[in-house]
Amino acid sequence: AGAKDDTFSVLDLAEYTKNRPWWRKIFAPNSGSSAEKYNVATQLVIGGVTGWCTGFIFQKVGKLAATAVGGGFFLLQIANHTGYIKVDWNLVQRDMDKAKQQLKFHSSGNKIHPEVKSRVDEVIIFLKKNVILTGGFAGGFLLGMAS
């Protein structure tokens, strides 16, 4: 006789996430800039941490790439000097001249493709809307490159 009516509503998380994924809430086109969503300190921390991580990784990958290119060039020179490979320098010169002509032809127009221009405009709009975040990222990137 005094039993409570225990009725529960069940939330089906699988169905809920199908209808509203978390990334749509954060990265939706109408979600606004980060300046509208986060305070200045949060923007600086997010920008600084992501910038530092990017700069640190960029530095390590850059060193690795420079070592690989330099080492490869060194090994090719040793192989050429010892006679394992023979470089046809006339062919290299002819290909370089062709590449120079193509570069002169493409750079003489000074026309930017529309898709490149639209992407650049999008980046500029993002940078203007998120100045603090961008500043934090730039500072963090430089610190990451230095560490």
Salt bridges, closest charged atoms under 4 A:
GLU122 OE1 - ARG119 NH1 3.35
